[in-house]
């Protein structure tokens, strides 16, 4: 049978490596999220299609209740 010291040292090393792998996986997931966000933002700025300005649909009549402005 293996020496108890060797077994406990290997278990400790296994736990340490498991924590390292989990932290790398979390960092990789965060990097992937950042990568997707940067690509989406880049597509907004690199678009070659001409953009039509958004129409102004807000009028004074829609900002106030009927008769409120004339009180």
Protein Blocks (a to p, Z undefined) as FASTA:
>chain_A
ZZfklmmmmmmmmmmmmmmmmmmmmmmmmmmmmmmmmmmmmmmmmpmbdcdddddfbdfk
lmpcehklmZZ
